[in-house]
Amino acid sequence: MNISTYIHAFHFLRPLWLIALPLLWMLVFWLARRHKGDGDWSGFIDADLLPELRMDAASATSMRPWPWLALLWSLAALALAGPSWERNQTAAFRAPADLVFVLDLSPSMMAADVAPDRVTRARYALDDLLAAARDSRAGLVVFCEEPYTVTPLTQDVATIQALLPPLVPGIMPSAGDHLAPALNRAEKLLQAGGMKDQRIVLLTDGFDDPAAALSAAAALKARGVTLSVVGIGTPGGAPLQNAEGHFAKDAQGRSQLARLDIDQLQQLAKAGGGSYVDLAQLANLVTYLQAAQHSTGSAIAAQGIEVSHWRDEGVWLLPVLLLLASLLARRSWL
């Protein structure tokens, strides 16, 4: 950076402090004029003693304090104005949210009304959501009849993404679709994290305990936890497969269909204070999670992002100010 560049970039960070300069100069001028005469002290001090006590008791050619006082105050005002001519590059910081993702692994997630099947599309959607939450702490819970913690809250989002491919209903020890216990498990993970901004994102095609699930969602909202829902599947549904891979039949011998109950999922999201989206609207939730990373909380460094700010060079005037202040402490100038 050459001299002309420095001159071109020179400015004051707090220029309003420069208004103090003429006021300080006027004050110094008034003080100097006031001390030229004996002032009101002549009525209290003997006329023979007074000249020896005045600051200008020295000869007319001796040094006076007023120019130095004017210089001291001028430099102080300039330092407070914040002269600057160079930028600093520093890492950007973000205030993350704690996020727990809850993935439905009930048998109905094997329905193929969305290609190739619901659970695969749910894993793809979860991978996108995790990528959007890369600067946050995230955890993962899966559920069917019982909930299971895959990962507690961690900043290593890539590890959670690596664990997604094996997650299918077939690995679960029992069938079922109980959501309320999964929401309670997710809340316990958030309580262990201790962050102010706490969110749960549910990926599901429905659940069989609506009363308990709605009650759990309302309790989360009351405690400041936001629940958002991603619906996996279509309202038309698809035939439901049993554990042997055959289509499940009802009592009349008809194929059972796994349909997506959008109204039920919307009610759940409303009870939890969040939003409902389907797979076609997933980009809206991705944007929402990215914006959530700027909420209040403890800041962490944002990878690959830097910000620049002007450096305050007024600090370099402090040694000169201290030196001048020491000169003004001369005995005859006090």
N, C-alpha and C positions, 0 to 999 in steps of 0.2 A: 504494500500500500504506500504510494508516494505522497509527498507533502501536499500536492494539489488535491488529492483525494481526501486527505484528512481535513483540509480547509473546507472543501465542499460539503463534507459530512458533519462538520461542527455545528452543534446546536445545544440548547439548554433543555434538560428534561423537565425542570420546574421553573419556567421563565418568569413567573409572577414574583419570585423573590427579587428580581432586578428592580422592581418598583421601590424596594427599600433603599436603594442607593442614594437617590436625591434626598430622601428624608434623613438618612444618616449624615450626609454631608451638611445639610442645614443644621442638624443638631450639633455637629462638631464646630461649625462656624459660630453658632450661638454660645456654646460653652467657651470658646476662645475669646469672644467679645466680652463675655460676662466676667472672665477672670483677668481682664486687662486692668480693671480698677480694683479698689479695695472692697467694693460692694458693701454689704451690710455689716461686715466684720469690723469695720472701723469704729463702730459704736461699742464693741465689746473688747477689743484688743488695743493695747497701747500703740500709738502711732510709730514709736521707735522700734517696736518688736514685730509689727505686722509685716514689714517688707521681708523679714527673714523667714516667715512662715508661708508666704505665698509660693505657688508653683513656679512663678516667673521671677523668683528671688535672685536668680543668677543674672549675670550681665546680659545686656541686650543681644550680644552675639552668641550666647549659649543656645543649645538646642531646645526646642519646645516640643511638648508631647503631642500637640494637636495634629500635625501631619501624619505622625505614626498611628494615632488613634483612627484617623480617617482611612488610612491604608488598611489597618486591621479590620475595621468594620466592612470595608469594601470587599476584601478577600473572603470574609465570612459570608457575605451575601452571595458572592459568586459561587462559593462552595455549595451553599444551600440551593442555588439555582440548578445545580447538577450539570456542569459542562460535560459533553459527550461527543465522541467522534469515531467510536468503534463498536462493533456488535460482538456479542458472545453467543456461541451455539451451545445449547443445553438440551438434554433429553426431555421429551414431553412426558407429562404424567397424567394418568387417568384415575378416576375414582370408581372402582369396579363394584358390581353387585354380586351377591352370592346367588347362584342359580342351581337348583336341583331339577334334573329332568327325570320324569317318571314315564316308563315305557310299559305299555300293556303287552303281556305275553300270554294272554288267554287263548284257548283253541280257535276262537273266531278270527284271530289275527292271521290265520292261514287262508282266509277267503281270498279268492282271486278276482274280485270285482275291480281292483286296480292292479295293473300288471307290474311285476309278475305275481305279487301277492301283497297283502296288507303289511305284514311284518317287514318285508324287504323295503317297501316304500317308506315305512316308519323309520327304518334305520337310515335310509338316505336323507330323510328330512332331519333326523337327529344329528347327522353329520354336518349338515348345513348350519343348524342352530348352534352347534358346538363351535364351528368356525367363527360365527358371529360373536361368540362369547369368549374369544381367545384371551382377552385381557381381564377376564373375570375368574373367580373361583367357581368351579362347577362340580357337581356330584351326579350320580346316576343310580336310580332305583328301578327295579323291574317288579312286576307283580302278576299274579294270577289268583289263586286262592289265598296265598300269603305273599307279603312283600319281601324283597331281598335287596340288600345294598350291594351294587356292583363296585362302586367307588365312592368314598367319602369326598368331601369338598377338597379340591386340589386345583392348583394353577396349571398343572400338566394336562391340558385339554387333549393333547395329541395321544396320550395314553388311553383316555376314555374312547377316543375315536378308534384306536386299534382294537379295543375290546368289543366293538359293535358286531362284526360279522357272525360270531357264533350265537348271538342272541336270537333264539327261535322258541316257539312254544314247546317244542319237543324236549328241551333241556330242563323244563320245570318239573318238579317232583309230583305235582298234583294239578288237576284241572280246576278252574274256577275263575271268577272275574270280580273280586272284591276290591273296590277302589279305596274305601275309607282307611283301611290299615296302611295302604301305600302312602296316602297323603300324610298320615301321622308319622310314618317313618321319615318322609322327606322333611317334615317340620323339625324333627329331632336333629337331622343333619344340619339344618340352618341354625338351630339354636347353638350347636357346637361351634359354628363359624363366628357368630357374634357380630356380623356386619349389620349396619343400619338398613341397607337396601336389600331385601330378601325376596326372591321370586321362585315360583315353581312352574314348570312347563310340562303339561301332561300330553302324551301322544297315545290315543286310544280310539277304539271303535265303539265303546260303550261299556257299561258295567251293570252288575246285577244287584247292587245295594244302593239304589238312588237316594233313599231317605238318609242313610248314614253318610253317604258321600257329600250330599248337599250340606248337611250339618257340619261336616269336617271342613268344607270349603268356606262356609260362613265363619267358622272359628279361626281359620287362617287369616281371613280378611280382617277380623277384629284384632288380631295380633300384629297387623301390619305386613302380612305376607301376601303377595299378589299371585293368583293362580290363573294362568292362561292355558287354553286347551287347543290342541291340534286334532281335528277329526280325520281319522284314517278310514277310507272306504267310501261307499256311495249309498244313497237312500234305497236304491233298488236292491242292493245286496248281492250275494252270491251263495251257492249251496255250501253248507257247513260240513266239514269233514270230521270224522271221528278219529280216535287214536290209531286205528288200523289203516287210515288213509281212505276209507270209504265214505260216501256221502251219508250224513246222519239223517235218520228218519224219525218222524213224529209218531204218535200213537195210531194215526190213520195210515201210516206207511208213506206219507209224503215227505219229500226232501225238505229239511229245515234250512231256512235262509238266514244268513247273518246280515241284517240291515243296519245301516248307520242312522241312529236316532239323533238328528241334528238338534231338535228342540231340547232334548235332554242335556246335550253337551253345551248348548248355549246357556241354559239355566245354570249349569255348573260353573261356567266361566263368569257369569254375572254374580253368582253367590260368592265367588272368590275374588271379585274386584278386578278381573282381567278381561281378556278378549278371546273370542273364538274365531279360529281360522280353519279352512280346509287346506288340502294339499295345493290347490290352485292359488291360494292366498298366502302361502308360506312366506313369500318375500316380504310381506307386511310385518310379520312377526320377526323376521331377521333384522329389518330396519329398527324395529322397536327395541330389540335386545342390544343392538349397537348403540342406540341413543341412551340406553340405561347405564352404559359404562361411564357416563359423564355425571352420574348422580353423586350426591355427597357421600363421603366416606374416606377411608385411608387411601392415599394415592400410591400407585405403583407405576414403574416406568413403562411407557408404551413402546413396544418393539418397533424399531425402524423409523421412529418419528422424532424429529428434533424441532425446536423452536429457537428463534433468535431474539435477543433483546439488547438494547443499547446499554453499554457499560457506563456507570456513573464514575467520572474521573475527578469529581470534587474532593475525593479523599486525599489526593496528592497536595492539596492546599493546606492540610492540617499541620504538617511540620512547620510551614512558614507562619501560620497563625500562632502556634505555640511559641515560636521564637520571638515574634513581635509582642506577644502577651508578656513574656519574661522581661523584655526591654522596658515595657510600660510600668514594671514594678520597681523602677528606680526610686530611691528615697525621696527625692525632691518632686517626683511626679505623682505620688500617691494622692 
